[in-house]
Amino acid sequence: MLKRRITLAAVATGAAALVAVAGCGSTGATASGAVPIQVNLAAAEVLEQAAQKTQDVTSYTVDAVVDVTDPQEGSGKVQGRMVYQSKPQLAADLTLDSADFGGKSLPGGARAVLQGDTVYLRVEALNKMLGATKPWIKVPLNEAAGGDASKYLDQVQQFDLANVTKLVTASQNVKQVGTEAVGGVDTTHYSGTFPVDAAVQQLPADKQEQAKQHMSELKNVTFDIWVGADGLPRKLAMTGAEKGATFNANLFFKGFNEPVSIVAPPAEQVGELPKHTGN
């Protein structure tokens, strides 16, 4: 069931950490001087070009809304935003305004800040479960990957600019739909479908297994993508359905290569991850 792929705790506490890990290869020159896409490019070529241009993006902001339904478990929704940078230091700041599933919600939302090799988590439900005494928990990534916290580090794919753009390049039927403004930016709208198995092969080798786990219950995904004249996606919508379960994600990207400020929480508000959590 899709619910297993988008658990509240996993989305709330892990997305920012793995977003930064997954995106750590996205370095290079800024895209501000990119040559605009030629209007006579085939739709498939536009997607390939967009996927390449995301590799040059060193910072961005994404607003995301993810809806899921399951015939047995009910419906759920996660809504939030993330600020990401790869230079001068790898960092990400994820805020989840709301997360609920099957009538159960995440009180107070959640926030995760990653700087370098450390992630700071602020999730009230997680703090209670771990017996933490301070509002933030500091988790070195090498420890998170080896203990119980590892289950909170596998929900990145719906947020990561480079990886989600690569997924759509597997489409064999993408077509241009029209032109629209997204966030005040003129874009060209493309639509199509992609087979999940083929799409996963477009990702870096070390990300493919994670993606297979996230999307294993889907065979095909329908998508719409809105690409600006600079070749970068401003919006990506993806939907999938299998055996009565559905997945619907809307991602809005902006602030490419703009300066961002991502800071760790005050030291007096940060506690260590309890040692027993890896047992």
N, C-alpha and C positions, 0 to 999 in steps of 0.2 A: 504493500500500500504506500501511496505517496507520503502519507503522514510520517512514515518511518524515516524518510529522506529529509524532512524539514521539521524536526522536533524543535520545540520552543527553546530548550536549553542550548541545543547545538547552535541554532541560529544566533541566539542572543549573545553567547559568550565567545564563540569561535570565529565568526566571520571576519572580523578585522585582522586577526592574526594571520589567518591563512590567505586572505586577500593580499596582504603585503608579501607573504612568502611566494604566492603564485605569481605575483607581478614583479618580482625582484629582477627579472630579466628585461623589463621594459625600460631600457635606458637608451640614450642617444641624443641626437640633436633635437631642438624644439621644432614643432610643426607650424610655427607661426609664419614661416616663409614657404610653406608647402605650395606647390603648383596646383591650382584648382583642377578638379576632375574634368576631363573632356566630356562634353555631353554625348558624344557619339560612342562612348565606351559601352560594350555590352554589360548587362546587369551583373553577370557573374564576374566580369573584370572589375567592376566597381567594388564588389565585396572583397575580392582579393586585394585590391589597392587599399581599401579601408583597413583590412587586417594588418597589412604591412605598416601603414601609417600609425597604427596604435603602438607599434614598437618604439616610436619616437616620442611618445607621450611620457613625460616624467612626473606630471601631477594632474589630477583631475578631481571632480566631485561627481558623485552619482547619487540620485534619489531613486529608491526602489520600492515597489509594492509587489508582493508575492502572495497570490491567493491559491489555496489548495482545497480540494474536496475529496472525501472518501465515503463510499456508500455505507460503511460500518461506523466510522469514527466521526463523521460530520465534516464541517468546514473549518478553515483556518485562514489567518491573514497575518503577514509580517510586513511592516512598513517602517522605513528608516532611510538614513543617508550615510554616505561615507566620503571622507576626504582622504586622498592617497597621494604620496610622493615617493619617488625612488631616489632622488638626489636632493641635497647632499648626503642625506641618510635615509634609509628605508624607514617609512613611517606610515601609519594609517590611523584614522580616528572614525570609528563606527558608532552611530547612535541609532538605536531602535526605539522609535516612539511607541510602537505597539506590537504585540505578538500574542496571538491567541489561537487555540485550536480546540474544537469540540466543546466549546463553552468554557474552557480554561484559559486564563490569561496570564501574562507575565507582569505582575504588579510593578509599576514604576518604570517599565521599559528596561533598557539595558544600554550599557556603553562599554566599548573596548578600545583601548589606545595601544598601538604598537609602535615601539621605537627600537630600531636595530634588532636585537635578539631577545627582547623582553616585551611581553604583553601585559597590560594592566586592565583588569576586569572589574566592572561595577554592575553587579546583578544581585538584587536583594535575595532572590530565591536561592541562588548559588551560595551566597554568604551564609544563609541559614543552614543549608545542607552541609557545608564544610565547617560550620562553627566559627566562621571568621568574625573578628571583633572590630575590624575597621571597614570603611565603605568600599575600599579598593583592595584587590588581591593582585600581587605581583607574581607573574609566572614566567620564568625563563623558558624559551621555546623548546630547548632540548629536554627539559623536564616535562613540559606539557605533552610532547610527542610520545613520551614513554609511560605516562600514567593515565589515570582516569580522565584527565583533562583532554586527552587526545580525541575523545568523542566530540569535543567542542570545536575541533579544528577542521571540520570537513564540509562546511557549508558555504564555501566561497564562490562557487561557480556563477551564481546568479548576480554577483556584484562585480566581478573582475572584467575590466574593459577589454584587455587583449584576448583573454580566453573565450569570452562569449562572442566576440567578433569572429574569432577563428571558427567557431562552431557553424556559423551560417554559411561559410565558404564551401561546405559539403553539399549545399543545395544544387540540384540538377534542374530545377524548374523556376528559379527566381526570375522575376519580371519587374519592370518599372510600372508603378501604379499612377504616379503623378507627382506634383510638387506641393509642398506644404511648409508653413512656418512652425518651428518647434522652439519654444523658449526665445522667440524673437529672431531666430536664425532661419534663413531660407534653406530648405532641404529638398532632396529628392527622395521619394518614398518607394521602397522596393518590398516585394512580398514573395513568399515561397514556402517550401517545406524542406526539411533535411532529415535523412535517416540517422538515428542516434549512433548506430555502430560506426558509420562512416564519419560522422562529425567528431566523435571522440578521437579518431585517428589524426585529426588536424591539430590536436593539442600536443604540447611537449610531452615526451615519453614519461616523465615523472609525474605528470598530472592526469594521465589517461585512466589509471585505476580508480582514482577518486571520482572522476567524471562518470565512469561506468557504474559505480555504486550509487551515485546521485540519480542517474537516469535509467537504471537497469529495467524499470518497469514500463518504459516508454519505447516504442519502436520508431515513431516519427513525431517531429515537432513542427508546428506551423509557426512562422515568424513574419514580422514586419520590421523593417529597419529604415530609419530616416537618416540620410547622409548629407552633411553639409558640403559646400563647394571646396572646402579644404580637405575633403576626403575622410573626415572623421565622423563617426556616428553620434547623433544627438539623442536618438531614442531607439530602443530595441524592445519589441514586445514578442514574447514567446508563449505558446500554448501547446498543451499536450493532453491526451486522454487515453486511458487504457483500463478496461474492465470496470468502468463506472467511476474511476478516480480521475481527477483533472488537476492540471497545473497551469497557472497563468501568471506570468511575470512581466512587469513593465519597468524598464530602466531608463532613466533620463540622465544623460552625461553632459557636463559643462565644465568650464574653467580649465581647459586644456593648457598645461604648461604655465599656469598662473602661480604666483607665490602663494604658499599656504603656511599656516601656523599650526603645528601639531606638537603639543607639549604634554609631558607626563604629569599626573596629578601630584599635588603637594605631598612631600615625603611623610608628613605626620598623618596623612589619611590612608597610607598604604600599608597593608600587612602582607606577610609571606604566605604562600600556599601551604596549608597544613601538610606535614610530612606523610600522614597516614593515607592521603588520597590516592597514592599509587599502589596501595596494597589490595 
